[in-house]
Amino acid sequence: MPETGKPIGEVWLTAAECLIGNGPLHGKTLAAATESHPALLGDKDAGGVPLLLKILFPHEKLSVQVHPNDEQARAIGEPRGKNECWYVLSAEPGASVALGFREPITTEGIRAAIEQGTLEEKLAHVPVKAGDLVYVEAGTIHAIGPGVVILETQQYSDVTYRLYDYGRPRELHLDKGLAVTRTETGAGLVPPVTEGPRTQLVKSPYFTVDRFDVKVGQTIKLENSDQMQLLIALGDGCFVQPVSGSAAMELPKACVVVLPGEGIAYQLAGTESARVVRVTA
């Protein structure tokens, strides 16, 4: 538990050690549950939960980082790289994130800027507001500033190379980080695609993130039923239940509800107007 009065920087929602709060697997860790019930994942060869969801509450500028892609990560014995995306839950006026560079730059130029303490001014700063989705392709140098709350979806990997930390006395990983850095990437804001109550926020080879706006008395069928679905309610008043009519389960605000990939069709129902984010691998 965090210390009383200490600010919380992030909350991990689908870490291997997260405990299941209710249902038949109550009290098990997510890792233990997926190991004993592999059908939860749908894909039997997934090798554990493939995605890590977090809520980030940056109180200051976060370090400038970069992550390897799948091929680079496997070359160092890791199961996967780290592509990620940020769904902006709230943003103060003027909030932004850093993605890549304002102007073309070489790897040597990046190293020189780090050594000279000028990297921050060379980064491309992207203004963001609530509801934006930012895709961060592996190999993209990036940073998150204060003034935002972000729901992060990432490949389940802990490989992070810190390149610049504004003079704070923490370890940097220049050689490893620059070796996986791409100076041109597909990172950036993703335009939403809305079809009825579903808005597709991003679809990548690694994850798909959708948002559902559920009105009072409305039911919405979730079409993906053969893979694990992670649901995060952004407010109260929404329930999920099998289409077959079994008992409904309330979606607690800012908690993850795991729907197993067992071919069962589910639907959302609202007793209040509610917004739900769904993440699938």
Secondary structure, 3 states (H helix, E strand, C coil): CCCCCCCCCEEECCCCCCECCCCCCCCCEHHHHHHHCHHHHCCCCCCCCCEEEEEECCCCCCCEEECCCHHHHHHCCCCCCCCEEEEEEEECCCCEEEEEECCCCCHHHHHHHHHHCCHHHHEEEEECCCCCEEEECCCCCEEECCCEEEEEEEECCCCCEEEECCCCCCCCCHHHHHHHCCCCCCCEECCCEEECCEEEEEECCCCEEEEEEECCCCEEEECCCCCCEEEEECCCCEEEEECCCCCCEECCECCEEEECCCCCCEEEEECCCEEEEEEEC
